[in-house]
Amino acid sequence: MESLALLVSLIMIIMLVSGFLALLLTFRKTRAISNVTAKPMQRVVTLVLAGISLFIGFQILTQVNSLGGQIFGAIGVTTALIAFYRVFKK
């Protein structure tokens, strides 16, 4: 049972960290010189991290019956959706 709890906590940490990193990457400004290479790479990394957070968060949100699990899932989905919105509005 200890290994199951460890696995669940690792999955939750991956979801939360990837969501917040994706959101933080949308606030990062790039210089004009590095705009050609840095901006597309920043968007790709942001989309990958937000996709991971959205996928795991949606799974946790829909399949867990406890309120705490649903709140964590909602946080992951919300941060991912905000990151997607900020990437595609530019």
PyMOL Python script that loads the backbone (N, CA, C, O; Angstrom):
from pymol import cmd

cmd.read_pdbstr("""\
ATOM      1  N   MET A   1       0.811  -1.203   0.000  1.00  0.00           N
ATOM      2  CA  MET A   1       0.000   0.000   0.000  1.00  0.00           C
ATOM      3  C   MET A   1       0.855   1.268   0.000  1.00  0.00           C
ATOM      4  O   MET A   1       0.435   2.318  -0.487  1.00  0.00           O
ATOM      5  N   GLU A   2       2.068   1.148   0.559  1.00  0.00           N
ATOM      6  CA  GLU A   2       2.936   2.325   0.582  1.00  0.00           C
ATOM      7  C   GLU A   2       3.356   2.719  -0.833  1.00  0.00           C
ATOM      8  O   GLU A   2       3.457   3.904  -1.152  1.00  0.00           O
ATOM      9  N   SER A   3       3.597   1.729  -1.664  1.00  0.00           N
ATOM     10  CA  SER A   3       4.022   2.043  -3.030  1.00  0.00           C
ATOM     11  C   SER A   3       2.872   2.656  -3.828  1.00  0.00           C
ATOM     12  O   SER A   3       3.110   3.488  -4.704  1.00  0.00           O
ATOM     13  N   LEU A   4       1.641   2.265  -3.543  1.00  0.00           N
ATOM     14  CA  LEU A   4       0.489   2.857  -4.227  1.00  0.00           C
ATOM     15  C   LEU A   4       0.327   4.316  -3.820  1.00  0.00           C
ATOM     16  O   LEU A   4       0.057   5.170  -4.665  1.00  0.00           O
ATOM     17  N   ALA A   5       0.488   4.603  -2.539  1.00  0.00           N
ATOM     18  CA  ALA A   5       0.399   5.989  -2.070  1.00  0.00           C
ATOM     19  C   ALA A   5       1.517   6.833  -2.674  1.00  0.00           C
ATOM     20  O   ALA A   5       1.301   7.993  -3.026  1.00  0.00           O
ATOM     21  N   LEU A   6       2.706   6.256  -2.793  1.00  0.00           N
ATOM     22  CA  LEU A   6       3.820   6.963  -3.406  1.00  0.00           C
ATOM     23  C   LEU A   6       3.539   7.247  -4.876  1.00  0.00           C
ATOM     24  O   LEU A   6       3.824   8.344  -5.356  1.00  0.00           O
ATOM     25  N   LEU A   7       2.992   6.286  -5.589  1.00  0.00           N
ATOM     26  CA  LEU A   7       2.672   6.468  -7.001  1.00  0.00           C
ATOM     27  C   LEU A   7       1.625   7.564  -7.200  1.00  0.00           C
ATOM     28  O   LEU A   7       1.751   8.405  -8.091  1.00  0.00           O
ATOM     29  N   VAL A   8       0.595   7.542  -6.361  1.00  0.00           N
ATOM     30  CA  VAL A   8      -0.454   8.565  -6.469  1.00  0.00           C
ATOM     31  C   VAL A   8       0.104   9.950  -6.169  1.00  0.00           C
ATOM     32  O   VAL A   8      -0.229  10.919  -6.852  1.00  0.00           O
ATOM     33  N   SER A   9       0.948  10.045  -5.156  1.00  0.00           N
ATOM     34  CA  SER A   9       1.511  11.357  -4.836  1.00  0.00           C
ATOM     35  C   SER A   9       2.438  11.844  -5.948  1.00  0.00           C
ATOM     36  O   SER A   9       2.473  13.043  -6.225  1.00  0.00           O
ATOM     37  N   LEU A  10       3.185  10.956  -6.589  1.00  0.00           N
ATOM     38  CA  LEU A  10       4.024  11.362  -7.721  1.00  0.00           C
ATOM     39  C   LEU A  10       3.189  11.839  -8.907  1.00  0.00           C
ATOM     40  O   LEU A  10       3.546  12.816  -9.566  1.00  0.00           O
ATOM     41  N   ILE A  11       2.092  11.159  -9.178  1.00  0.00           N
ATOM     42  CA  ILE A  11       1.213  11.575 -10.275  1.00  0.00           C
ATOM     43  C   ILE A  11       0.611  12.944  -9.986  1.00  0.00           C
ATOM     44  O   ILE A  11       0.523  13.786 -10.880  1.00  0.00           O
ATOM     45  N   MET A  12       0.197  13.168  -8.742  1.00  0.00           N
ATOM     46  CA  MET A  12      -0.390  14.468  -8.375  1.00  0.00           C
ATOM     47  C   MET A  12       0.660  15.580  -8.468  1.00  0.00           C
ATOM     48  O   MET A  12       0.361  16.680  -8.932  1.00  0.00           O
ATOM     49  N   ILE A  13       1.889  15.293  -8.025  1.00  0.00           N
ATOM     50  CA  ILE A  13       2.944  16.301  -8.097  1.00  0.00           C
ATOM     51  C   ILE A  13       3.275  16.632  -9.552  1.00  0.00           C
ATOM     52  O   ILE A  13       3.465  17.798  -9.896  1.00  0.00           O
ATOM     53  N   ILE A  14       3.345  15.608 -10.407  1.00  0.00           N
ATOM     54  CA  ILE A  14       3.615  15.843 -11.825  1.00  0.00           C
ATOM     55  C   ILE A  14       2.525  16.727 -12.429  1.00  0.00           C
ATOM     56  O   ILE A  14       2.824  17.646 -13.191  1.00  0.00           O
ATOM     57  N   MET A  15       1.270  16.455 -12.095  1.00  0.00           N
ATOM     58  CA  MET A  15       0.164  17.245 -12.630  1.00  0.00           C
ATOM     59  C   MET A  15       0.259  18.693 -12.173  1.00  0.00           C
ATOM     60  O   MET A  15       0.144  19.605 -12.992  1.00  0.00           O
ATOM     61  N   LEU A  16       0.466  18.919 -10.881  1.00  0.00           N
ATOM     62  CA  LEU A  16       0.493  20.284 -10.367  1.00  0.00           C
ATOM     63  C   LEU A  16       1.709  21.062 -10.852  1.00  0.00           C
ATOM     64  O   LEU A  16       1.589  22.225 -11.240  1.00  0.00           O
ATOM     65  N   VAL A  17       2.874  20.431 -10.834  1.00  0.00           N
ATOM     66  CA  VAL A  17       4.094  21.135 -11.257  1.00  0.00           C
ATOM     67  C   VAL A  17       4.051  21.453 -12.751  1.00  0.00           C
ATOM     68  O   VAL A  17       4.436  22.549 -13.158  1.00  0.00           O
ATOM     69  N   SER A  18       3.588  20.509 -13.571  1.00  0.00           N
ATOM     70  CA  SER A  18       3.545  20.789 -15.011  1.00  0.00           C
ATOM     71  C   SER A  18       2.523  21.880 -15.330  1.00  0.00           C
ATOM     72  O   SER A  18       2.752  22.693 -16.226  1.00  0.00           O
ATOM     73  N   GLY A  19       1.418  21.908 -14.621  1.00  0.00           N
ATOM     74  CA  GLY A  19       0.432  22.961 -14.848  1.00  0.00           C
ATOM     75  C   GLY A  19       0.960  24.337 -14.479  1.00  0.00           C
ATOM     76  O   GLY A  19       0.788  25.299 -15.229  1.00  0.00           O
ATOM     77  N   PHE A  20       1.606  24.428 -13.316  1.00  0.00           N
ATOM     78  CA  PHE A  20       2.124  25.722 -12.894  1.00  0.00           C
ATOM     79  C   PHE A  20       3.331  26.159 -13.723  1.00  0.00           C
ATOM     80  O   PHE A  20       3.503  27.352 -13.973  1.00  0.00           O
ATOM     81  N   LEU A  21       4.169  25.212 -14.153  1.00  0.00           N
ATOM     82  CA  LEU A  21       5.278  25.577 -15.036  1.00  0.00           C
ATOM     83  C   LEU A  21       4.773  26.071 -16.391  1.00  0.00           C
ATOM     84  O   LEU A  21       5.311  27.025 -16.951  1.00  0.00           O
ATOM     85  N   ALA A  22       3.744  25.417 -16.906  1.00  0.00           N
ATOM     86  CA  ALA A  22       3.177  25.869 -18.181  1.00  0.00           C
ATOM     87  C   ALA A  22       2.605  27.268 -18.040  1.00  0.00           C
ATOM     88  O   ALA A  22       2.752  28.101 -18.935  1.00  0.00           O
ATOM     89  N   LEU A  23       1.958  27.520 -16.925  1.00  0.00           N
ATOM     90  CA  LEU A  23       1.394  28.851 -16.699  1.00  0.00           C
ATOM     91  C   LEU A  23       2.496  29.894 -16.529  1.00  0.00           C
ATOM     92  O   LEU A  23       2.379  31.006 -17.043  1.00  0.00           O
ATOM     93  N   LEU A  24       3.559  29.548 -15.817  1.00  0.00           N
ATOM     94  CA  LEU A  24       4.664  30.488 -15.638  1.00  0.00           C
ATOM     95  C   LEU A  24       5.386  30.770 -16.949  1.00  0.00           C
ATOM     96  O   LEU A  24       5.852  31.890 -17.161  1.00  0.00           O
ATOM     97  N   LEU A  25       5.490  29.789 -17.826  1.00  0.00           N
ATOM     98  CA  LEU A  25       6.145  30.010 -19.115  1.00  0.00           C
ATOM     99  C   LEU A  25       5.373  30.984 -19.996  1.00  0.00           C
ATOM    100  O   LEU A  25       5.964  31.632 -20.859  1.00  0.00           O
ATOM    101  N   THR A  26       4.078  31.095 -19.795  1.00  0.00           N
ATOM    102  CA  THR A  26       3.313  32.048 -20.602  1.00  0.00           C
ATOM    103  C   THR A  26       3.578  33.494 -20.189  1.00  0.00           C
ATOM    104  O   THR A  26       3.325  34.415 -20.966  1.00  0.00           O
ATOM    105  N   PHE A  27       4.087  33.703 -18.967  1.00  0.00           N
ATOM    106  CA  PHE A  27       4.390  35.052 -18.499  1.00  0.00           C
ATOM    107  C   PHE A  27       5.824  35.471 -18.830  1.00  0.00           C
ATOM    108  O   PHE A  27       6.176  36.637 -18.651  1.00  0.00           O
ATOM    109  N   ARG A  28       6.653  34.548 -19.306  1.00  0.00           N
ATOM    110  CA  ARG A  28       8.049  34.835 -19.595  1.00  0.00           C
ATOM    111  C   ARG A  28       8.164  35.635 -20.883  1.00  0.00           C
ATOM    112  O   ARG A  28       7.570  35.289 -21.904  1.00  0.00           O
ATOM    113  N   LYS A  29       8.934  36.702 -20.814  1.00  0.00           N
ATOM    114  CA  LYS A  29       9.178  37.547 -21.990  1.00  0.00           C
ATOM    115  C   LYS A  29      10.488  37.138 -22.648  1.00  0.00           C
ATOM    116  O   LYS A  29      11.472  36.858 -21.964  1.00  0.00           O
ATOM    117  N   THR A  30      10.497  37.103 -23.978  1.00  0.00           N
ATOM    118  CA  THR A  30      11.725  36.806 -24.717  1.00  0.00           C
ATOM    119  C   THR A  30      12.255  38.080 -25.352  1.00  0.00           C
ATOM    120  O   THR A  30      11.494  38.980 -25.706  1.00  0.00           O
ATOM    121  N   ARG A  31      13.568  38.140 -25.490  1.00  0.00           N
ATOM    122  CA  ARG A  31      14.185  39.305 -26.134  1.00  0.00           C
ATOM    123  C   ARG A  31      13.979  39.248 -27.639  1.00  0.00           C
ATOM    124  O   ARG A  31      13.711  38.183 -28.194  1.00  0.00           O
ATOM    125  N   ALA A  32      14.102  40.371 -28.285  1.00  0.00           N
ATOM    126  CA  ALA A  32      13.858  40.439 -29.732  1.00  0.00           C
ATOM    127  C   ALA A  32      14.873  39.623 -30.519  1.00  0.00           C
ATOM    128  O   ALA A  32      14.548  39.089 -31.579  1.00  0.00           O
ATOM    129  N   ILE A  33      16.107  39.519 -30.009  1.00  0.00           N
ATOM    130  CA  ILE A  33      17.135  38.776 -30.725  1.00  0.00           C
ATOM    131  C   ILE A  33      16.824  37.281 -30.714  1.00  0.00           C
ATOM    132  O   ILE A  33      16.992  36.598 -31.725  1.00  0.00           O
ATOM    133  N   SER A  34      16.375  36.783 -29.580  1.00  0.00           N
ATOM    134  CA  SER A  34      16.123  35.348 -29.464  1.00  0.00           C
ATOM    135  C   SER A  34      14.681  34.976 -29.777  1.00  0.00           C
ATOM    136  O   SER A  34      14.270  33.837 -29.556  1.00  0.00           O
ATOM    137  N   ASN A  35      13.918  35.921 -30.286  1.00  0.00           N
ATOM    138  CA  ASN A  35      12.499  35.678 -30.566  1.00  0.00           C
ATOM    139  C   ASN A  35      12.281  34.614 -31.636  1.00  0.00           C
ATOM    140  O   ASN A  35      11.267  33.917 -31.612  1.00  0.00           O
ATOM    141  N   VAL A  36      13.208  34.481 -32.565  1.00  0.00           N
ATOM    142  CA  VAL A  36      13.045  33.554 -33.678  1.00  0.00           C
ATOM    143  C   VAL A  36      13.068  32.106 -33.190  1.00  0.00           C
ATOM    144  O   VAL A  36      12.283  31.283 -33.660  1.00  0.00           O
ATOM    145  N   THR A  37      13.945  31.798 -32.266  1.00  0.00           N
ATOM    146  CA  THR A  37      14.050  30.413 -31.794  1.00  0.00           C
ATOM    147  C   THR A  37      13.396  30.187 -30.454  1.00  0.00           C
ATOM    148  O   THR A  37      12.839  29.116 -30.214  1.00  0.00           O
ATOM    149  N   ALA A  38      13.448  31.169 -29.573  1.00  0.00           N
ATOM    150  CA  ALA A  38      12.961  30.958 -28.211  1.00  0.00           C
ATOM    151  C   ALA A  38      11.438  30.934 -28.132  1.00  0.00           C
ATOM    152  O   ALA A  38      10.868  30.151 -27.372  1.00  0.00           O
ATOM    153  N   LYS A  39      10.794  31.764 -28.892  1.00  0.00           N
ATOM    154  CA  LYS A  39       9.332  31.855 -28.812  1.00  0.00           C
ATOM    155  C   LYS A  39       8.636  30.565 -29.249  1.00  0.00           C
ATOM    156  O   LYS A  39       7.756  30.091 -28.530  1.00  0.00           O
ATOM    157  N   PRO A  40       8.990  29.975 -30.397  1.00  0.00           N
ATOM    158  CA  PRO A  40       8.338  28.708 -30.762  1.00  0.00           C
ATOM    159  C   PRO A  40       8.653  27.573 -29.787  1.00  0.00           C
ATOM    160  O   PRO A  40       7.777  26.767 -29.475  1.00  0.00           O
ATOM    161  N   MET A  41       9.894  27.505 -29.306  1.00  0.00           N
ATOM    162  CA  MET A  41      10.246  26.459 -28.347  1.00  0.00           C
ATOM    163  C   MET A  41       9.503  26.645 -27.034  1.00  0.00           C
ATOM    164  O   MET A  41       9.083  25.673 -26.407  1.00  0.00           O
ATOM    165  N   GLN A  42       9.345  27.894 -26.625  1.00  0.00           N
ATOM    166  CA  GLN A  42       8.607  28.190 -25.403  1.00  0.00           C
ATOM    167  C   GLN A  42       7.156  27.753 -25.547  1.00  0.00           C
ATOM    168  O   GLN A  42       6.572  27.204 -24.612  1.00  0.00           O
ATOM    169  N   ARG A  43       6.580  27.995 -26.709  1.00  0.00           N
ATOM    170  CA  ARG A  43       5.195  27.578 -26.930  1.00  0.00           C
ATOM    171  C   ARG A  43       5.045  26.065 -26.954  1.00  0.00           C
ATOM    172  O   ARG A  43       4.077  25.532 -26.412  1.00  0.00           O
ATOM    173  N   VAL A  44       5.985  25.372 -27.571  1.00  0.00           N
ATOM    174  CA  VAL A  44       5.921  23.906 -27.634  1.00  0.00           C
ATOM    175  C   VAL A  44       6.032  23.311 -26.235  1.00  0.00           C
ATOM    176  O   VAL A  44       5.258  22.427 -25.868  1.00  0.00           O
ATOM    177  N   VAL A  45       6.991  23.794 -25.460  1.00  0.00           N
ATOM    178  CA  VAL A  45       7.158  23.286 -24.093  1.00  0.00           C
ATOM    179  C   VAL A  45       5.932  23.595 -23.253  1.00  0.00           C
ATOM    180  O   VAL A  45       5.488  22.761 -22.464  1.00  0.00           O
ATOM    181  N   THR A  46       5.385  24.787 -23.418  1.00  0.00           N
ATOM    182  CA  THR A  46       4.177  25.153 -22.684  1.00  0.00           C
ATOM    183  C   THR A  46       3.015  24.252 -23.063  1.00  0.00           C
ATOM    184  O   THR A  46       2.271  23.809 -22.188  1.00  0.00           O
ATOM    185  N   LEU A  47       2.845  23.975 -24.333  1.00  0.00           N
ATOM    186  CA  LEU A  47       1.743  23.110 -24.766  1.00  0.00           C
ATOM    187  C   LEU A  47       1.910  21.682 -24.260  1.00  0.00           C
ATOM    188  O   LEU A  47       0.926  21.046 -23.882  1.00  0.00           O
ATOM    189  N   VAL A  48       3.134  21.169 -24.244  1.00  0.00           N
ATOM    190  CA  VAL A  48       3.365  19.813 -23.743  1.00  0.00           C
ATOM    191  C   VAL A  48       3.064  19.738 -22.240  1.00  0.00           C
ATOM    192  O   VAL A  48       2.373  18.826 -21.786  1.00  0.00           O
ATOM    193  N   LEU A  49       3.583  20.695 -21.479  1.00  0.00           N
ATOM    194  CA  LEU A  49       3.338  20.692 -20.040  1.00  0.00           C
ATOM    195  C   LEU A  49       1.857  20.888 -19.714  1.00  0.00           C
ATOM    196  O   LEU A  49       1.326  20.231 -18.819  1.00  0.00           O
ATOM    197  N   ALA A  50       1.195  21.783 -20.432  1.00  0.00           N
ATOM    198  CA  ALA A  50      -0.229  21.997 -20.194  1.00  0.00           C
ATOM    199  C   ALA A  50      -1.040  20.769 -20.602  1.00  0.00           C
ATOM    200  O   ALA A  50      -2.041  20.450 -19.962  1.00  0.00           O
ATOM    201  N   GLY A  51      -0.618  20.080 -21.660  1.00  0.00           N
ATOM    202  CA  GLY A  51      -1.310  18.861 -22.065  1.00  0.00           C
ATOM    203  C   GLY A  51      -1.196  17.769 -21.012  1.00  0.00           C
ATOM    204  O   GLY A  51      -2.169  17.067 -20.735  1.00  0.00           O
ATOM    205  N   ILE A  52      -0.014  17.624 -20.426  1.00  0.00           N
ATOM    206  CA  ILE A  52       0.158  16.641 -19.356  1.00  0.00           C
ATOM    207  C   ILE A  52      -0.736  16.984 -18.173  1.00  0.00           C
ATOM    208  O   ILE A  52      -1.416  16.113 -17.630  1.00  0.00           O
ATOM    209  N   SER A  53      -0.735  18.236 -17.781  1.00  0.00           N
ATOM    210  CA  SER A  53      -1.551  18.656 -16.646  1.00  0.00           C
ATOM    211  C   SER A  53      -3.039  18.498 -16.937  1.00  0.00           C
ATOM    212  O   SER A  53      -3.803  18.091 -16.062  1.00  0.00           O
ATOM    213  N   LEU A  54      -3.452  18.818 -18.154  1.00  0.00           N
ATOM    214  CA  LEU A  54      -4.862  18.693 -18.519  1.00  0.00           C
ATOM    215  C   LEU A  54      -5.295  17.230 -18.526  1.00  0.00           C
ATOM    216  O   LEU A  54      -6.367  16.897 -18.020  1.00  0.00           O
ATOM    217  N   PHE A  55      -4.474  16.364 -19.091  1.00  0.00           N
ATOM    218  CA  PHE A  55      -4.819  14.949 -19.180  1.00  0.00           C
ATOM    219  C   PHE A  55      -4.925  14.310 -17.791  1.00  0.00           C
ATOM    220  O   PHE A  55      -5.922  13.662 -17.474  1.00  0.00           O
ATOM    221  N   ILE A  56      -3.899  14.498 -16.977  1.00  0.00           N
ATOM    222  CA  ILE A  56      -3.914  13.903 -15.638  1.00  0.00           C
ATOM    223  C   ILE A  56      -4.997  14.551 -14.777  1.00  0.00           C
ATOM    224  O   ILE A  56      -5.705  13.856 -14.048  1.00  0.00           O
ATOM    225  N   GLY A  57      -5.128  15.860 -14.854  1.00  0.00           N
ATOM    226  CA  GLY A  57      -6.144  16.554 -14.052  1.00  0.00           C
ATOM    227  C   GLY A  57      -7.554  16.132 -14.413  1.00  0.00           C
ATOM    228  O   GLY A  57      -8.402  15.977 -13.535  1.00  0.00           O
ATOM    229  N   PHE A  58      -7.811  15.945 -15.708  1.00  0.00           N
ATOM    230  CA  PHE A  58      -9.142  15.514 -16.122  1.00  0.00           C
ATOM    231  C   PHE A  58      -9.431  14.095 -15.645  1.00  0.00           C
ATOM    232  O   PHE A  58     -10.554  13.792 -15.242  1.00  0.00           O
ATOM    233  N   GLN A  59      -8.425  13.225 -15.689  1.00  0.00           N
ATOM    234  CA  GLN A  59      -8.596  11.858 -15.197  1.00  0.00           C
ATOM    235  C   GLN A  59      -8.907  11.865 -13.702  1.00  0.00           C
ATOM    236  O   GLN A  59      -9.815  11.166 -13.252  1.00  0.00           O
ATOM    237  N   ILE A  60      -8.162  12.645 -12.941  1.00  0.00           N
ATOM    238  CA  ILE A  60      -8.384  12.709 -11.499  1.00  0.00           C
ATOM    239  C   ILE A  60      -9.727  13.351 -11.199  1.00  0.00           C
ATOM    240  O   ILE A  60     -10.440  12.895 -10.305  1.00  0.00           O
ATOM    241  N   LEU A  61     -10.080  14.383 -11.918  1.00  0.00           N
ATOM    242  CA  LEU A  61     -11.335  15.087 -11.680  1.00  0.00           C
ATOM    243  C   LEU A  61     -12.543  14.191 -11.915  1.00  0.00           C
ATOM    244  O   LEU A  61     -13.518  14.261 -11.168  1.00  0.00           O
ATOM    245  N   THR A  62     -12.491  13.361 -12.933  1.00  0.00           N
ATOM    246  CA  THR A  62     -13.665  12.558 -13.274  1.00  0.00           C
ATOM    247  C   THR A  62     -13.721  11.212 -12.573  1.00  0.00           C
ATOM    248  O   THR A  62     -14.804  10.643 -12.439  1.00  0.00           O
ATOM    249  N   GLN A  63     -12.580  10.680 -12.119  1.00  0.00           N
ATOM    250  CA  GLN A  63     -12.582   9.331 -11.586  1.00  0.00           C
ATOM    251  C   GLN A  63     -12.428   9.230 -10.077  1.00  0.00           C
ATOM    252  O   GLN A  63     -12.517   8.130  -9.531  1.00  0.00           O
ATOM    253  N   VAL A  64     -12.204  10.325  -9.395  1.00  0.00           N
ATOM    254  CA  VAL A  64     -12.016  10.295  -7.945  1.00  0.00           C
ATOM    255  C   VAL A  64     -13.297  10.789  -7.275  1.00  0.00           C
ATOM    256  O   VAL A  64     -13.896  11.774  -7.708  1.00  0.00           O
ATOM    257  N   ASN A  65     -13.703  10.100  -6.225  1.00  0.00           N
ATOM    258  CA  ASN A  65     -14.944  10.465  -5.544  1.00  0.00           C
ATOM    259  C   ASN A  65     -14.740  11.435  -4.392  1.00  0.00           C
ATOM    260  O   ASN A  65     -15.706  12.049  -3.940  1.00  0.00           O
ATOM    261  N   SER A  66     -13.520  11.594  -3.904  1.00  0.00           N
ATOM    262  CA  SER A  66     -13.292  12.471  -2.758  1.00  0.00           C
ATOM    263  C   SER A  66     -13.213  13.936  -3.199  1.00  0.00           C
ATOM    264  O   SER A  66     -12.808  14.235  -4.323  1.00  0.00           O
ATOM    265  N   LEU A  67     -13.593  14.812  -2.327  1.00  0.00           N
ATOM    266  CA  LEU A  67     -13.609  16.238  -2.632  1.00  0.00           C
ATOM    267  C   LEU A  67     -12.188  16.774  -2.816  1.00  0.00           C
ATOM    268  O   LEU A  67     -11.943  17.597  -3.698  1.00  0.00           O
ATOM    269  N   GLY A  68     -11.256  16.311  -1.986  1.00  0.00           N
ATOM    270  CA  GLY A  68      -9.866  16.767  -2.107  1.00  0.00           C
ATOM    271  C   GLY A  68      -9.256  16.396  -3.437  1.00  0.00           C
ATOM    272  O   GLY A  68      -8.554  17.201  -4.049  1.00  0.00           O
ATOM    273  N   GLY A  69      -9.522  15.172  -3.895  1.00  0.00           N
ATOM    274  CA  GLY A  69      -9.009  14.741  -5.195  1.00  0.00           C
ATOM    275  C   GLY A  69      -9.613  15.543  -6.329  1.00  0.00           C
ATOM    276  O   GLY A  69      -8.924  15.885  -7.290  1.00  0.00           O
ATOM    277  N   GLN A  70     -10.890  15.843  -6.223  1.00  0.00           N
ATOM    278  CA  GLN A  70     -11.536  16.632  -7.272  1.00  0.00           C
ATOM    279  C   GLN A  70     -11.016  18.068  -7.295  1.00  0.00           C
ATOM    280  O   GLN A  70     -10.919  18.681  -8.359  1.00  0.00           O
ATOM    281  N   ILE A  71     -10.683  18.597  -6.129  1.00  0.00           N
ATOM    282  CA  ILE A  71     -10.117  19.951  -6.085  1.00  0.00           C
ATOM    283  C   ILE A  71      -8.741  19.969  -6.741  1.00  0.00           C
ATOM    284  O   ILE A  71      -8.430  20.875  -7.514  1.00  0.00           O
ATOM    285  N   PHE A  72      -7.911  18.961  -6.431  1.00  0.00           N
ATOM    286  CA  PHE A  72      -6.590  18.887  -7.069  1.00  0.00           C
ATOM    287  C   PHE A  72      -6.735  18.709  -8.576  1.00  0.00           C
ATOM    288  O   PHE A  72      -5.995  19.332  -9.337  1.00  0.00           O
ATOM    289  N   GLY A  73      -7.651  17.890  -9.016  1.00  0.00           N
ATOM    290  CA  GLY A  73      -7.888  17.721 -10.446  1.00  0.00           C
ATOM    291  C   GLY A  73      -8.351  19.007 -11.105  1.00  0.00           C
ATOM    292  O   GLY A  73      -7.932  19.332 -12.216  1.00  0.00           O
ATOM    293  N   ALA A  74      -9.221  19.740 -10.414  1.00  0.00           N
ATOM    294  CA  ALA A  74      -9.715  21.009 -10.948  1.00  0.00           C
ATOM    295  C   ALA A  74      -8.592  22.041 -11.039  1.00  0.00           C
ATOM    296  O   ALA A  74      -8.559  22.839 -11.976  1.00  0.00           O
ATOM    297  N   ILE A  75      -7.678  22.031 -10.078  1.00  0.00           N
ATOM    298  CA  ILE A  75      -6.540  22.953 -10.134  1.00  0.00           C
ATOM    299  C   ILE A  75      -5.667  22.638 -11.349  1.00  0.00           C
ATOM    300  O   ILE A  75      -5.235  23.545 -12.060  1.00  0.00           O
ATOM    301  N   GLY A  76      -5.410  21.353 -11.583  1.00  0.00           N
ATOM    302  CA  GLY A  76      -4.611  20.969 -12.752  1.00  0.00           C
ATOM    303  C   GLY A  76      -5.269  21.347 -14.063  1.00  0.00           C
ATOM    304  O   GLY A  76      -4.608  21.859 -14.967  1.00  0.00           O
ATOM    305  N   VAL A  77      -6.571  21.099 -14.174  1.00  0.00           N
ATOM    306  CA  VAL A  77      -7.299  21.431 -15.397  1.00  0.00           C
ATOM    307  C   VAL A  77      -7.353  22.945 -15.590  1.00  0.00           C
ATOM    308  O   VAL A  77      -7.185  23.427 -16.710  1.00  0.00           O
ATOM    309  N   THR A  78      -7.583  23.691 -14.529  1.00  0.00           N
ATOM    310  CA  THR A  78      -7.689  25.145 -14.627  1.00  0.00           C
ATOM    311  C   THR A  78      -6.376  25.777 -15.063  1.00  0.00           C
ATOM    312  O   THR A  78      -6.360  26.633 -15.948  1.00  0.00           O
ATOM    313  N   THR A  79      -5.272  25.359 -14.442  1.00  0.00           N
ATOM    314  CA  THR A  79      -3.984  25.937 -14.843  1.00  0.00           C
ATOM    315  C   THR A  79      -3.644  25.582 -16.283  1.00  0.00           C
ATOM    316  O   THR A  79      -3.076  26.402 -17.003  1.00  0.00           O
ATOM    317  N   ALA A  80      -3.984  24.375 -16.709  1.00  0.00           N
ATOM    318  CA  ALA A  80      -3.705  23.976 -18.092  1.00  0.00           C
ATOM    319  C   ALA A  80      -4.554  24.791 -19.075  1.00  0.00           C
ATOM    320  O   ALA A  80      -4.052  25.239 -20.107  1.00  0.00           O
ATOM    321  N   LEU A  81      -5.815  24.979 -18.761  1.00  0.00           N
ATOM    322  CA  LEU A  81      -6.675  25.745 -19.663  1.00  0.00           C
ATOM    323  C   LEU A  81      -6.251  27.202 -19.754  1.00  0.00           C
ATOM    324  O   LEU A  81      -6.312  27.797 -20.830  1.00  0.00           O
ATOM    325  N   ILE A  82      -5.823  27.783 -18.644  1.00  0.00           N
ATOM    326  CA  ILE A  82      -5.338  29.164 -18.668  1.00  0.00           C
ATOM    327  C   ILE A  82      -4.061  29.256 -19.502  1.00  0.00           C
ATOM    328  O   ILE A  82      -3.882  30.207 -20.262  1.00  0.00           O
ATOM    329  N   ALA A  83      -3.174  28.268 -19.362  1.00  0.00           N
ATOM    330  CA  ALA A  83      -1.938  28.267 -20.147  1.00  0.00           C
ATOM    331  C   ALA A  83      -2.258  28.115 -21.638  1.00  0.00           C
ATOM    332  O   ALA A  83      -1.668  28.807 -22.468  1.00  0.00           O
ATOM    333  N   PHE A  84      -3.196  27.206 -21.988  1.00  0.00           N
ATOM    334  CA  PHE A  84      -3.596  27.064 -23.392  1.00  0.00           C
ATOM    335  C   PHE A  84      -4.160  28.379 -23.923  1.00  0.00           C
ATOM    336  O   PHE A  84      -3.836  28.783 -25.040  1.00  0.00           O
ATOM    337  N   TYR A  85      -4.990  29.044 -23.144  1.00  0.00           N
ATOM    338  CA  TYR A  85      -5.595  30.298 -23.570  1.00  0.00           C
ATOM    339  C   TYR A  85      -4.529  31.368 -23.808  1.00  0.00           C
ATOM    340  O   TYR A  85      -4.579  32.092 -24.802  1.00  0.00           O
ATOM    341  N   ARG A  86      -3.566  31.461 -22.889  1.00  0.00           N
ATOM    342  CA  ARG A  86      -2.528  32.470 -23.025  1.00  0.00           C
ATOM    343  C   ARG A  86      -1.598  32.194 -24.192  1.00  0.00           C
ATOM    344  O   ARG A  86      -1.063  33.135 -24.779  1.00  0.00           O
ATOM    345  N   VAL A  87      -1.386  30.917 -24.553  1.00  0.00           N
ATOM    346  CA  VAL A  87      -0.525  30.599 -25.686  1.00  0.00           C
ATOM    347  C   VAL A  87      -1.244  30.930 -26.993  1.00  0.00           C
ATOM    348  O   VAL A  87      -0.636  31.491 -27.904  1.00  0.00           O
ATOM    349  N   PHE A  88      -2.520  30.593 -27.095  1.00  0.00           N
ATOM    350  CA  PHE A  88      -3.227  30.760 -28.371  1.00  0.00           C
ATOM    351  C   PHE A  88      -3.804  32.155 -28.577  1.00  0.00           C
ATOM    352  O   PHE A  88      -4.197  32.483 -29.696  1.00  0.00           O
ATOM    353  N   LYS A  89      -3.870  32.986 -27.543  1.00  0.00           N
ATOM    354  CA  LYS A  89      -4.399  34.345 -27.747  1.00  0.00           C
ATOM    355  C   LYS A  89      -3.363  35.267 -28.348  1.00  0.00           C
ATOM    356  O   LYS A  89      -3.713  36.305 -28.911  1.00  0.00           O
ATOM    357  N   LYS A  90      -2.074  34.905 -28.239  1.00  0.00           N
ATOM    358  CA  LYS A  90      -1.005  35.775 -28.757  1.00  0.00           C
ATOM    359  C   LYS A  90      -0.893  35.685 -30.246  1.00  0.00           C
ATOM    360  O   LYS A  90      -0.046  36.351 -30.843  1.00  0.00           O
TER     361      LYS A  90
END
""", "prot")
cmd.dss("prot")
cmd.show_as("cartoon", "prot")
cmd.util.cbc("prot")
cmd.orient("prot")
